[in-house]
Each structure stands twice: as C-alpha cells, then as structure tokens.
Amino acid sequence: MLFAIHAIDRPGALPSRLANYEAHKTFLSDTSPFGVKIVMSGPLVSDDGLTMIGSLFLIEAPSRAEVEAFNRADPFAAAGIWEKVSITGFIRRQG
C-alpha cells in the first residue's frame, strides 16, 4: 500500500534542518530495516522556491505501522524539526 507523509517544519527550524540534513539523507539511503520503500521524496519549499519548510514522502509499505516506525526513526523527527506530521493512505491513479 502507498502512504503519503506530509511534514511541516516548526517555525525557525531551518538551521536545525540544515544541521541534520546529512544524517537525514543517510537515514533515507537504506529503508530496508523498516520494511518500507521510498517511491518519491523531497523537501517542501516556501513560495520563493528555495527555502525548505517541510518534507514530503510517498512510501510503499505493508501497513501504516511500518510507515509510522520509519517516520519516528528519521533524524529530523529526533531533532524536533517537524511541527506537524500527517500520514495518509494514497491510491495512485496516474504517474
């Protein structure tokens, strides 16, 4: 099943995001311990098209439980960067 993770950074989180960015990318490089596959991911940006303000993931996983465990283990979660995270099932229609 597919799941979308939509995570919005807390106000003022950009310096912490940048400080934890390499750890976050390393974490994303091997998702096999969580039984999930990243279909697509990347930062959400402000209207200037440059300033990172959150994260978006499209994850393939057997169930929501694996997605939640994966998200909790992300270095960005541990650093308290995200103010709000929503995990929603997703049905692919196109693309």
Residue pairs with C-beta under 8 A, 6 or more apart in sequence:
1 60
1 61
1 62
1 63
1 89
2 39
2 58
2 59
2 60
2 89
2 90
2 91
2 92
3 58
3 59
3 60
3 61
3 64
3 67
3 87
3 88
3 89
3 90
4 56
4 57
4 58
4 59
4 87
4 88
4 89
4 90
5 55
5 56
5 57
5 59
5 67
5 71
5 85
5 86
5 87
6 44
6 54
6 56
6 85
6 86
6 88
7 44
7 54
7 55
7 56
7 57
7 71
7 76
7 82
7 84
7 85
7 86
8 44
8 53
8 54
8 82
8 83
8 84
8 85
9 17
9 52
9 53
9 54
9 81
9 82
9 83
10 80
10 81
10 82
10 83
11 83
13 80
13 81
13 82
13 83
14 51
14 52
16 79
16 80
16 81
17 52
17 76
17 81
19 79
20 75
20 76
20 79
20 81
23 75
24 74
24 75
24 76
27 73
27 74
27 75
28 38
28 41
28 74
31 37
31 38
31 70
34 61
34 66
34 69
34 70
34 73
35 61
35 62
35 66
36 59
36 60
36 61
36 66
36 67
36 70
37 59
37 60
37 61
38 57
38 58
38 59
38 60
39 58
39 59
39 60
40 57
40 58
41 55
41 56
41 57
41 58
42 55
42 56
43 52
43 53
43 54
43 55
43 56
44 52
44 53
44 54
44 55
44 56
45 51
45 52
45 53
46 53
54 82
55 76
55 82
58 90
59 67
59 70
61 67
61 70
64 87
64 89
67 87
68 87
71 77
71 85
71 87
76 82
77 85
